[in-house]
Amino acid sequence: MTEPWLVVVDMQQVFTGASPWASPQYDDAAAGIARLLPRFGDRVVLTRYVAPQPPTGAWVDYFEQWPFALVPPDDPLYDLTLDPGEHRVVTAPTFGKWGAELAEATGHADQIVLTGVSTDCCVLSTALPAADAGVRVVVPADACGGATPEDHRRALDAMGLYAPLVEISTVDEVLASSR
């Protein structure tokens, strides 16, 4: 088994502050991620959501409901809140980030620790295809944040149904298991 990689999903301005997509648990998720970062060294990948340009199919209706977010990829709304430093950033116009680019960015690891926002959208949408691809996914609940605390819990419960492919954990458990 290869060393696990830390995947930090969509820690961006669009999910903070007064944004309609803000997660009330964003700061808690950021604190959990900050605790995990030193443990993973250079085995960290950050992801970044951007709006499809132009939206097609169902995305047209979606952005009719959320026009504030239909901005170019370089708009400050989509800036990361964590400095990626030397870590790779995978940018995609999809909620789920698992695919060939993220698999390659993690060195085709057989285990990832998945963190970020929103638990009930981009984290969930990344976890399930990664698990389907045979990657063991560990989700430290206290390093994720949902649209609401209730949505966060429901997403964790849904991902927990995929055990042992997806394991719901805590930052402390991840840190203890990697010593």
FIMI-753507 format. One record per residue (C-alpha): residue number from 1; z, y, x. Coordinates in steps of 0.25 Angstrom, whole numbers, padded with zeros to 4 digits. Layout:
FIMI-753507
> NUM	Z	Y	X;
...
//
This chain:
FIMI-753507
> 1	0000	0000	0000;
> 2	-0004	0014	0005;
> 3	0006	0025	0006;
> 4	0006	0032	-0008;
> 5	0000	0046	-0010;
> 6	0006	0058	-0017;
> 7	-0004	0063	-0028;
> 8	0000	0077	-0033;
> 9	-0008	0080	-0046;
> 10	-0012	0094	-0050;
> 11	0000	0102	-0045;
> 12	-0008	0115	-0049;
> 13	-0005	0129	-0055;
> 14	-0012	0125	-0068;
> 15	0001	0116	-0071;
> 16	0011	0127	-0068;
> 17	0017	0139	-0074;
> 18	0011	0145	-0087;
> 19	-0001	0136	-0086;
> 20	-0004	0129	-0100;
> 21	-0004	0116	-0091;
> 22	0009	0119	-0084;
> 23	0018	0107	-0082;
> 24	0033	0111	-0084;
> 25	0036	0100	-0074;
> 26	0027	0106	-0063;
> 27	0038	0111	-0054;
> 28	0046	0098	-0055;
> 29	0033	0090	-0051;
> 30	0030	0099	-0040;
> 31	0045	0097	-0035;
> 32	0043	0082	-0035;
> 33	0029	0083	-0028;
> 34	0035	0092	-0017;
> 35	0046	0081	-0015;
> 36	0035	0070	-0013;
> 37	0025	0078	-0005;
> 38	0032	0076	0009;
> 39	0033	0061	0007;
> 40	0018	0059	0005;
> 41	0013	0067	0017;
> 42	-0002	0068	0018;
> 43	-0003	0058	0006;
> 44	-0004	0068	-0005;
> 45	-0015	0072	-0014;
> 46	-0015	0084	-0024;
> 47	-0024	0085	-0036;
> 48	-0029	0097	-0043;
> 49	-0034	0098	-0057;
> 50	-0046	0108	-0060;
> 51	-0053	0110	-0073;
> 52	-0067	0103	-0073;
> 53	-0078	0113	-0071;
> 54	-0084	0113	-0081;
> 55	-0076	0105	-0091;
> 56	-0085	0094	-0097;
> 57	-0082	0084	-0108;
> 58	-0067	0084	-0114;
> 59	-0064	0094	-0103;
> 60	-0071	0105	-0111;
> 61	-0062	0103	-0123;
> 62	-0050	0102	-0113;
> 63	-0053	0115	-0107;
> 64	-0055	0122	-0120;
> 65	-0040	0119	-0122;
> 66	-0036	0123	-0108;
> 67	-0046	0135	-0104;
> 68	-0036	0141	-0094;
> 69	-0038	0129	-0085;
> 70	-0053	0129	-0085;
> 71	-0054	0137	-0072;
> 72	-0061	0134	-0059;
> 73	-0055	0124	-0049;
> 74	-0051	0135	-0039;
> 75	-0043	0143	-0050;
> 76	-0028	0145	-0046;
> 77	-0024	0138	-0059;
> 78	-0028	0125	-0052;
> 79	-0022	0128	-0038;
> 80	-0012	0118	-0033;
> 81	0003	0122	-0033;
> 82	0005	0113	-0021;
> 83	-0001	0116	-0007;
> 84	-0009	0104	-0004;
> 85	-0009	0106	0011;
> 86	-0017	0095	0017;
> 87	-0016	0086	0005;
> 88	-0029	0083	-0002;
> 89	-0031	0089	-0016;
> 90	-0040	0082	-0027;
> 91	-0045	0091	-0037;
> 92	-0051	0086	-0050;
> 93	-0055	0091	-0064;
> 94	-0048	0079	-0070;
> 95	-0033	0077	-0075;
> 96	-0033	0063	-0068;
> 97	-0035	0064	-0053;
> 98	-0036	0050	-0049;
> 99	-0050	0046	-0044;
> 100	-0058	0044	-0031;
> 101	-0054	0057	-0025;
> 102	-0039	0056	-0027;
> 103	-0039	0041	-0023;
> 104	-0047	0045	-0010;
> 105	-0037	0057	-0008;
> 106	-0025	0047	-0008;
> 107	-0032	0038	0001;
> 108	-0034	0028	-0010;
> 109	-0019	0026	-0010;
> 110	-0013	0014	-0018;
> 111	-0001	0023	-0023;
> 112	0000	0037	-0027;
> 113	0012	0046	-0031;
> 114	0007	0054	-0042;
> 115	0013	0068	-0045;
> 116	0009	0081	-0052;
> 117	0006	0087	-0065;
> 118	0004	0085	-0076;
> 119	0010	0071	-0078;
> 120	0004	0069	-0091;
> 121	-0010	0073	-0087;
> 122	-0015	0073	-0072;
> 123	-0004	0064	-0067;
> 124	-0006	0054	-0078;
> 125	-0021	0055	-0077;
> 126	-0021	0053	-0062;
> 127	-0010	0041	-0062;
> 128	-0018	0032	-0071;
> 129	-0031	0032	-0065;
> 130	-0024	0030	-0051;
> 131	-0016	0018	-0056;
> 132	-0029	0013	-0062;
> 133	-0035	0013	-0048;
> 134	-0024	0005	-0043;
> 135	-0015	0016	-0037;
> 136	0000	0015	-0039;
> 137	0004	0028	-0045;
> 138	0018	0033	-0043;
> 139	0021	0045	-0052;
> 140	0034	0052	-0049;
> 141	0038	0059	-0062;
> 142	0046	0070	-0056;
> 143	0033	0074	-0048;
> 144	0025	0076	-0060;
> 145	0025	0086	-0072;
> 146	0019	0085	-0086;
> 147	0014	0095	-0096;
> 148	0028	0093	-0102;
> 149	0040	0084	-0099;
> 150	0036	0075	-0110;
> 151	0022	0074	-0106;
> 152	0026	0071	-0092;
> 153	0035	0059	-0097;
> 154	0024	0054	-0106;
> 155	0015	0054	-0094;
> 156	0025	0047	-0085;
> 157	0027	0036	-0096;
> 158	0012	0034	-0098;
> 159	0010	0032	-0083;
> 160	0022	0023	-0082;
> 161	0015	0014	-0091;
> 162	0006	0011	-0080;
> 163	0017	0005	-0071;
> 164	0016	-0001	-0060;
> 165	0003	0007	-0058;
> 166	0010	0020	-0061;
> 167	0024	0022	-0057;
> 168	0033	0033	-0062;
> 169	0043	0037	-0052;
> 170	0050	0049	-0046;
> 171	0049	0058	-0034;
> 172	0062	0052	-0029;
> 173	0057	0037	-0031;
> 174	0044	0041	-0024;
> 175	0051	0047	-0012;
> 176	0061	0035	-0011;
> 177	0050	0024	-0012;
> 178	0042	0030	-0001;
> 179	0052	0030	0010;
//
